[in-house]
Amino acid sequence: MRLPVVFLLVLASGAAWAAAPIALHPANPHYFLWRGQPTVLITSGEHYGALLNRDFNFRTYFDTLAKDGLNNTRTFSGAYCEPQGAFNIARNTLAPQAGALLCPWARSGEPGYANGGNKFDLTRWDDAYFARLDQLLEYASSRGVVVELNLFCPFYEESMWALSPMNARNNVNGVGAVARTNVYTLDRHGGLLGVQEAMVRRIVQAVQKHDNLYYEICNEPYFGGVTKEWQHRIADVIQAAERDLKTRHLISMNIANGQATVEQPHPAVSIFNFHYAYPPDAVALNFGLDRVIGDNETGFRGTNDLPYRVEAWSFLMAGGGLFNHLDYSFAVGHEDGTFVYGEKQPGGGNPVFRKQMKILGDFLRGFDFIRMKPDTAVIAGGVPARHRAYALGQPNEAWAVYLARDTKDKQAPTGPQNATLALELPPGAYSVEWLDPKTNRRESKRIEVKAGSGPARLPTPAFEEDIALAVRNLRP
């Protein structure tokens, strides 16, 4: 299939791309096409405040992601923020200090916003906010980072609703005198629907030139009274606002924690995101949609690297196209990802983990992954008890296999282990390379598979937690 031609425009201020926005890959819509290249998005990013938190240095942050070989981030629009201490998160970037919140709406002349400064005027836009949005996207672009811009978020508790500019107590427009569970509805919103639609149209207009962006309608809409009808309405607004523009950006919906089957998908939605998606059953359940299936938030499994590394590898090796680990080592003053959090933090993240995500990205990009699809049938046996295995295959050419102990099975063994995987390979000569996903240590060999000899039996090197395998046909 012929790919679109992408032109590079070099500007005096730095490199920028005159290209279509990131899109579904036409040859395999379970992955992306970006700047002419097949793309899988893999990151370990901050807790969503890079845009709305005036004190956060996003340049240092994007420099860090680029250095660590990562290419995605998730950021919230500013229609939602959190109080200090929410979810026991230390140095939460979604909880700006008093007076540091930036959002699409301008401040009024009337004092009284709950977290310092004047109330908001929901009929006026904040020029400083839109300047920061443009600068953030432009700098992310220069560092090869795609931005997931999350437009809305439910208000989990009254303390979050108390900080929202949409709350009647925080604006001068006489709208939003409703329960937090009615904010994202079509019929009980207290005048907020028009405000939300106007905000979406203004953001769409502001970001039209950027190719490193896709929208997510609402974070975790399965909490806080968000209706599916309202989400589809916002998708319609995005689609209508872009109709006459020169660019068209992808739209994501966040479906569930864990797994769920997507029912009656909106035709404009191209990415279906899940949270805490281990085991990665959400991929198989929705693979037939021929859209990107993503895991764009992790956490609540301790602060160690292992469960999140296994979640990342398992999800992408099951056929997912996007993984975003929630990395709490990014904070104001530690935008280089060096903040050392306590044991009560609801997740992990650190420089070592980010290196492990680069190992994963390099492994996948070492294949022609656009031509691959989930192929668990290649695994004919040898998976140890209390372990899970996933595989991607390009028929007759290459296979990527991942084997890991089940991190949700409390009886799973620990300590050094060996296994002998049985793979159903066509007759031929193959290169076999084992990879340690934690250290990047590799072991290679060559094998012959003869017709009628049964599955190829491949002994693993000793491993403790997980191991990956690359098999490539050496046919001339």
C-alpha positions as CSV (number, residue, x, y, z in Angstrom):
1,M,0.0,0.0,0.0
2,R,1.4,3.4,-1.0
3,L,1.8,5.7,2.0
4,P,1.0,9.4,1.9
5,V,4.0,11.7,1.2
6,V,5.0,13.7,4.2
7,F,7.0,17.0,3.8
8,L,9.3,18.4,6.4
9,L,9.1,22.2,6.9
10,V,12.1,23.6,8.7
11,L,11.3,26.9,10.3
12,A,13.7,29.6,11.6
13,S,12.5,28.9,15.2
14,G,13.3,25.1,14.9
15,A,12.1,22.0,13.2
16,A,8.4,21.6,12.7
17,W,6.4,19.3,10.6
18,A,4.0,20.4,7.8
19,A,2.1,17.1,7.8
20,A,-1.3,15.5,8.4
21,P,-2.0,14.8,12.1
22,I,-1.3,11.4,13.6
23,A,-3.7,9.0,12.1
24,L,-4.7,5.3,12.0
25,H,-2.3,3.4,9.8
26,P,-4.1,2.6,6.6
27,A,-2.5,-0.9,6.3
28,N,-3.2,-1.8,10.0
29,P,-5.5,0.5,11.9
30,H,-4.5,-1.1,15.3
31,Y,-1.5,1.2,15.0
32,F,-0.7,4.8,14.0
33,L,0.8,6.5,11.0
34,W,2.8,9.6,12.0
35,R,5.1,11.6,9.9
36,G,5.2,8.9,7.3
37,Q,6.2,6.2,9.8
38,P,4.3,3.3,11.4
39,T,4.0,4.3,15.0
40,V,3.2,2.7,18.4
41,L,2.9,5.1,21.3
42,I,4.8,4.1,24.5
43,T,5.4,6.4,27.4
44,S,5.8,6.8,31.2
45,G,4.4,10.3,31.8
46,E,3.4,12.8,34.4
47,H,0.0,13.1,36.1
48,Y,-1.7,15.2,33.5
49,G,-0.9,18.8,34.8
50,A,1.7,19.9,32.2
51,L,-0.7,22.3,30.6
52,L,-2.9,23.6,33.4
53,N,-0.2,23.9,36.0
54,R,1.5,27.2,35.4
55,D,4.5,26.2,37.6
56,F,5.3,23.0,35.6
57,N,8.2,23.3,33.2
58,F,7.0,21.3,30.2
59,R,10.2,21.9,28.3
60,T,12.3,20.0,30.8
61,Y,9.6,17.3,30.9
62,F,9.6,16.8,27.1
63,D,13.4,16.9,27.0
64,T,13.3,14.0,29.5
65,L,10.8,11.9,27.5
66,A,12.8,12.4,24.4
67,K,16.0,11.4,26.1
68,D,14.3,8.3,27.5
69,G,13.1,7.3,24.1
70,L,9.4,7.8,24.8
71,N,6.9,9.5,22.4
72,N,3.5,10.2,24.2
73,T,2.1,12.2,27.0
74,R,-1.4,12.7,28.4
75,T,-2.5,16.2,29.6
76,F,-5.8,17.6,31.0
77,S,-7.4,20.8,29.5
78,G,-7.9,22.7,32.8
79,A,-11.7,22.2,33.1
80,Y,-10.8,19.8,35.9
81,C,-8.1,19.9,38.6
82,E,-7.5,18.4,42.0
83,P,-6.9,19.5,45.5
84,Q,-3.6,18.8,47.3
85,G,-3.6,15.3,48.8
86,A,-6.2,13.8,46.3
87,F,-5.7,10.0,46.0
88,N,-2.7,10.2,48.3
89,I,-0.6,11.6,45.5
90,A,2.5,13.5,46.7
91,R,3.4,16.5,44.6
92,N,0.4,16.0,42.3
93,T,0.8,18.1,39.1
94,L,-3.0,18.1,38.7
95,A,-3.2,20.0,42.0
96,P,-1.6,23.4,41.2
97,Q,-0.7,25.8,44.0
98,A,-3.0,28.7,44.8
99,G,-3.2,31.0,41.8
100,A,-1.3,28.6,39.4
101,L,-4.3,27.1,37.6
102,L,-4.6,27.9,33.9
103,C,-7.7,27.0,32.0
104,P,-9.5,28.0,28.8
105,W,-11.6,30.7,30.5
106,A,-10.4,34.1,31.5
107,R,-10.5,35.4,35.0
108,S,-13.2,38.0,35.8
109,G,-12.8,41.1,37.9
110,E,-14.5,39.5,40.9
111,P,-12.5,37.8,43.6
112,G,-13.5,34.5,45.1
113,Y,-12.1,31.5,43.2
114,A,-11.7,28.6,45.6
115,N,-8.0,28.2,45.0
116,G,-6.9,31.8,44.8
117,G,-7.5,34.7,42.5
118,N,-10.6,35.9,40.8
119,K,-13.6,33.9,39.6
120,F,-13.8,32.9,36.0
121,D,-15.9,34.3,33.2
122,L,-17.1,31.4,31.0
123,T,-17.8,33.7,28.1
124,R,-14.2,34.9,27.7
125,W,-11.0,33.1,26.8
126,D,-7.7,33.3,28.5
127,D,-5.0,34.3,26.0
128,A,-2.2,33.1,28.3
129,Y,-3.7,29.7,28.4
130,F,-4.0,29.3,24.6
131,A,-0.5,30.7,24.2
132,R,0.8,28.0,26.6
133,L,-1.2,25.3,24.8
134,D,0.4,26.3,21.5
135,Q,3.9,26.4,23.0
136,L,3.4,23.1,24.7
137,L,2.3,21.3,21.5
138,E,5.0,23.0,19.5
139,Y,7.8,22.0,21.9
140,A,6.4,18.4,22.3
141,S,6.5,18.2,18.5
142,S,10.1,19.2,18.4
143,R,10.9,16.4,20.8
144,G,8.9,13.8,18.9
145,V,6.1,13.6,21.5
146,V,2.4,13.0,20.7
147,V,0.0,14.7,23.1
148,E,-3.2,13.2,24.2
149,L,-5.4,16.2,25.2
150,N,-8.1,15.1,27.6
151,L,-10.9,17.6,27.5
152,F,-13.0,16.7,30.5
153,C,-12.9,14.6,33.7
154,P,-15.7,13.6,36.1
155,F,-15.6,15.0,39.6
156,Y,-15.0,12.1,41.8
157,E,-15.5,14.0,45.0
158,E,-17.0,17.3,46.2
159,S,-13.4,18.6,46.7
160,M,-12.8,18.3,42.9
161,W,-16.1,20.0,42.0
162,A,-15.4,22.8,44.4
163,L,-12.3,23.7,42.3
164,S,-13.9,23.6,38.9
165,P,-14.5,26.9,37.0
166,M,-17.7,25.3,35.8
167,N,-19.0,25.3,39.4
168,A,-21.4,28.3,39.9
169,R,-19.4,29.3,43.0
170,N,-16.3,29.8,40.8
171,N,-17.8,31.7,37.9
172,V,-19.7,35.0,37.3
173,N,-22.1,33.6,34.7
174,G,-24.8,32.1,36.9
175,V,-24.4,28.6,35.4
176,G,-23.2,25.4,37.0
177,A,-25.4,25.3,40.1
178,V,-25.8,21.6,39.8
179,A,-24.6,18.4,41.5
180,R,-21.2,17.2,40.3
181,T,-22.9,14.1,38.9
182,N,-25.0,16.2,36.5
183,V,-22.2,18.2,34.9
184,Y,-21.7,15.9,31.9
185,T,-25.3,15.2,30.9
186,L,-27.6,16.5,28.1
187,D,-30.5,17.4,30.3
188,R,-29.4,18.2,33.9
189,H,-26.3,20.3,33.3
190,G,-27.6,23.7,34.6
191,G,-26.5,25.6,31.5
192,L,-23.0,24.0,31.2
193,L,-23.5,22.1,27.9
194,G,-23.2,25.3,25.8
195,V,-20.1,26.3,27.8
196,Q,-18.5,22.9,27.2
197,E,-19.3,22.9,23.5
198,A,-17.9,26.4,23.1
199,M,-14.7,25.4,24.9
200,V,-14.3,22.4,22.7
201,R,-14.7,24.5,19.5
202,R,-12.2,27.1,20.8
203,I,-9.6,24.4,21.6
204,V,-10.1,22.7,18.2
205,Q,-9.6,26.0,16.5
206,A,-6.5,26.7,18.5
207,V,-4.7,23.5,17.8
208,Q,-5.5,22.9,14.2
209,K,-2.0,23.3,12.9
210,H,-0.4,20.7,15.2
211,D,0.1,17.2,13.9
212,N,1.2,15.7,17.3
213,L,-2.3,15.7,18.9
214,Y,-5.3,13.6,19.5
215,Y,-8.3,14.3,21.7
216,E,-9.7,12.2,24.5
217,I,-13.3,13.2,25.3
218,C,-13.4,12.4,29.0
219,N,-11.2,10.7,31.5
220,E,-12.9,7.8,33.3
221,P,-16.5,8.6,32.3
222,Y,-17.7,5.5,34.0
223,F,-17.5,7.5,37.2
224,G,-19.3,10.7,38.3
225,G,-22.5,10.5,36.2
226,V,-21.0,11.1,32.8
227,T,-23.5,9.8,30.2
228,K,-22.6,8.1,26.9
229,E,-25.0,10.4,25.1
230,W,-23.0,13.4,26.3
231,Q,-19.7,11.9,25.2
232,H,-21.1,11.2,21.7
233,R,-22.4,14.8,21.7
234,I,-18.8,16.1,22.3
235,A,-17.5,13.8,19.6
236,D,-20.0,15.4,17.2
237,V,-18.9,18.9,18.3
238,I,-15.2,18.0,17.6
239,Q,-16.1,16.5,14.2
240,A,-18.2,19.5,13.2
241,A,-15.6,22.0,14.3
242,E,-12.9,20.3,12.2
243,R,-15.1,19.8,9.2
244,D,-14.0,23.1,7.6
245,L,-10.4,23.1,8.9
246,K,-7.4,21.9,7.1
247,T,-6.6,19.2,9.7
248,R,-8.5,16.2,11.2
249,H,-7.4,14.8,14.6
250,L,-8.1,11.5,16.1
251,I,-10.6,11.1,18.9
252,S,-10.3,8.8,21.9
253,M,-12.9,7.4,24.3
254,N,-11.9,6.0,27.7
255,I,-14.0,2.8,28.0
256,A,-13.4,1.1,31.3
257,N,-11.0,0.1,34.0
258,G,-9.7,-3.4,33.2
259,Q,-11.8,-4.6,30.4
260,A,-15.2,-4.2,28.6
261,T,-16.6,-4.7,25.2
262,V,-17.2,-1.5,23.3
263,E,-20.9,-1.3,22.4
264,Q,-22.2,0.9,19.6
265,P,-19.0,2.9,19.0
266,H,-19.3,6.5,17.7
267,P,-18.0,6.5,14.1
268,A,-15.7,9.4,14.7
269,V,-13.8,7.6,17.6
270,S,-10.6,5.9,16.5
271,I,-8.9,5.1,19.8
272,F,-10.5,3.1,22.7
273,N,-8.5,3.5,25.9
274,F,-8.6,1.4,29.0
275,H,-7.0,1.8,32.5
276,Y,-5.3,-0.8,34.6
277,A,-5.7,-3.2,31.7
278,Y,-3.9,-6.3,33.0
279,P,-4.4,-9.0,31.9
280,P,-5.0,-7.4,28.5
281,D,-8.3,-9.0,27.7
282,A,-9.6,-5.6,26.5
283,V,-7.5,-6.0,23.4
284,A,-9.0,-9.3,22.2
285,L,-12.5,-8.2,23.1
286,N,-12.3,-5.2,20.9
287,F,-9.7,-6.1,18.2
288,G,-12.5,-6.6,15.6
289,L,-13.3,-2.9,15.7
290,D,-10.1,-2.3,13.7
291,R,-9.1,0.7,15.8
292,V,-6.3,1.4,18.2
293,I,-6.8,-0.2,21.6
294,G,-4.9,1.6,24.3
295,D,-3.9,1.3,28.0
296,N,-3.4,5.0,29.0
297,E,-3.3,4.8,32.8
298,T,-1.7,2.5,35.3
299,G,-1.5,2.4,39.0
300,F,-2.7,1.1,42.4
301,R,-0.4,-2.0,42.2
302,G,2.4,-0.7,44.4
303,T,5.4,1.4,43.5
304,N,7.7,-1.3,42.1
305,D,8.4,-1.6,38.4
306,L,7.5,-5.2,37.8
307,P,3.6,-5.1,37.6
308,Y,3.7,-2.1,35.3
309,R,6.4,-3.5,33.0
310,V,4.5,-6.7,32.7
311,E,1.3,-4.7,32.0
312,A,3.0,-2.8,29.3
313,W,4.6,-5.7,27.5
314,S,1.5,-7.9,27.8
315,F,-0.9,-5.2,26.5
316,L,1.2,-4.4,23.4
317,M,2.2,-8.0,22.7
318,A,-1.6,-8.8,22.8
319,G,-2.1,-6.3,19.9
320,G,-2.6,-3.0,21.7
321,G,-1.2,0.2,20.0
322,L,-0.7,2.6,22.9
323,F,0.6,2.4,26.5
324,N,1.0,5.2,29.0
325,H,2.4,4.4,32.4
326,L,1.4,7.0,35.1
327,D,4.8,8.2,36.3
328,Y,4.8,10.0,39.7
329,S,8.5,10.8,39.5
330,F,7.5,13.9,37.5
331,A,6.6,16.9,39.7
332,V,7.0,20.7,39.8
333,G,10.7,21.2,40.4
334,H,11.4,17.6,39.2
335,E,10.3,17.8,35.6
336,D,13.3,15.6,34.8
337,G,11.5,12.7,36.5
338,T,13.7,12.4,39.6
339,F,11.1,13.0,42.4
340,V,11.4,10.3,45.0
341,Y,7.9,9.6,46.3
342,G,6.9,7.5,49.4
343,E,5.6,4.0,49.6
344,K,2.0,5.2,49.8
345,Q,2.0,6.7,46.3
346,P,-0.8,5.1,44.3
347,G,1.6,4.0,41.5
348,G,5.2,4.0,40.3
349,G,7.6,5.5,37.8
350,N,11.2,6.4,37.8
351,P,14.2,6.8,35.4
352,V,15.0,3.0,35.5
353,F,11.4,2.1,34.5
354,R,11.5,4.6,31.6
355,K,14.6,2.7,30.3
356,Q,12.6,-0.5,30.4
357,M,9.9,1.2,28.3
358,K,12.5,2.1,25.8
359,I,13.6,-1.5,25.7
360,L,10.0,-2.4,24.9
361,G,9.7,0.2,22.2
362,D,12.9,-0.8,20.6
363,F,11.9,-4.4,20.6
364,L,8.6,-3.8,18.8
365,R,10.1,-1.3,16.3
366,G,12.6,-4.0,15.4
367,F,9.8,-5.8,13.6
368,D,7.6,-4.8,10.7
369,F,4.9,-4.6,13.3
370,I,2.4,-3.0,10.9
371,R,2.2,-6.5,9.3
372,M,1.8,-8.3,12.5
373,K,-1.3,-9.4,14.4
374,P,-2.0,-11.3,17.6
375,D,-1.0,-15.0,17.1
376,T,-1.2,-17.0,20.3
377,A,-1.7,-20.1,18.2
378,V,2.0,-20.1,17.5
379,I,2.6,-21.0,21.2
380,A,2.0,-24.8,21.2
381,G,3.1,-25.4,24.8
382,G,5.7,-24.9,27.4
383,V,4.2,-22.0,29.3
384,P,5.0,-22.6,32.9
385,A,2.2,-22.7,35.5
386,R,1.0,-19.3,36.8
387,H,2.6,-17.6,33.8
388,R,1.1,-15.9,30.8
389,A,2.3,-15.7,27.2
390,Y,1.4,-13.4,24.3
391,A,2.6,-13.3,20.7
392,L,2.5,-11.2,17.6
393,G,3.1,-12.8,14.3
394,Q,3.8,-11.9,10.7
395,P,2.9,-15.1,8.8
396,N,5.9,-17.0,7.6
397,E,8.2,-14.1,8.5
398,A,8.6,-13.2,12.1
399,W,7.1,-13.7,15.6
400,A,7.5,-11.7,18.8
401,V,6.7,-13.7,22.0
402,Y,6.5,-12.5,25.6
403,L,6.4,-14.8,28.7
404,A,5.9,-13.4,32.2
405,R,4.8,-14.6,35.6
406,D,1.2,-13.6,36.3
407,T,1.7,-10.5,38.5
408,K,-1.9,-10.8,39.9
409,D,-1.4,-14.5,40.9
410,K,-0.1,-14.5,44.5
411,Q,1.0,-18.1,44.1
412,A,3.2,-17.3,41.1
413,P,6.8,-18.5,41.6
414,T,9.7,-16.3,42.3
415,G,13.4,-16.8,41.8
416,P,15.3,-18.1,38.7
417,Q,13.3,-20.2,36.3
418,N,13.6,-22.0,33.0
419,A,11.0,-23.0,30.5
420,T,11.0,-24.7,27.1
421,L,8.5,-22.9,24.7
422,A,7.1,-25.0,21.9
423,L,6.4,-22.9,18.8
424,E,4.4,-24.0,15.7
425,L,6.8,-22.7,13.0
426,P,6.8,-23.5,9.3
427,P,9.7,-25.5,8.1
428,G,12.8,-23.4,7.6
429,A,15.8,-21.7,9.2
430,Y,15.3,-19.1,11.9
431,S,17.2,-16.7,14.0
432,V,16.2,-16.8,17.6
433,E,17.0,-14.0,20.1
434,W,16.0,-14.0,23.8
435,L,15.7,-10.6,25.5
436,D,15.6,-9.7,29.2
437,P,12.9,-6.9,29.3
438,K,14.4,-5.5,32.5
439,T,18.1,-5.3,31.5
440,N,18.1,-5.6,27.7
441,R,20.5,-8.6,27.9
442,R,20.3,-10.7,24.7
443,E,21.1,-14.3,23.7
444,S,21.0,-15.4,20.1
445,K,21.1,-18.7,18.2
446,R,20.1,-20.2,14.8
447,I,17.6,-23.1,14.6
448,E,16.3,-25.4,11.8
449,V,12.7,-26.6,11.7
450,K,12.0,-29.6,9.5
451,A,8.7,-30.5,7.9
452,G,6.8,-33.1,10.1
453,S,9.1,-32.7,13.1
454,G,6.4,-31.0,15.2
455,P,6.7,-27.8,17.2
456,A,10.1,-26.2,17.6
457,R,11.2,-26.5,21.2
458,L,13.1,-23.5,22.5
459,P,14.7,-23.5,26.0
460,T,14.7,-20.1,27.6
461,P,17.7,-18.7,29.4
462,A,17.2,-18.5,33.2
463,F,14.8,-15.7,34.0
464,E,13.1,-14.5,37.2
465,E,10.2,-12.3,36.1
466,D,9.7,-12.1,32.3
467,I,11.4,-12.8,29.0
468,A,10.9,-11.9,25.4
469,L,11.7,-13.8,22.2
470,A,12.2,-12.7,18.6
471,V,12.0,-15.3,15.9
472,R,12.8,-14.4,12.3
473,N,12.8,-16.5,9.2
474,L,16.2,-16.6,7.5
475,R,14.7,-17.6,4.2
476,P,16.8,-16.0,1.3
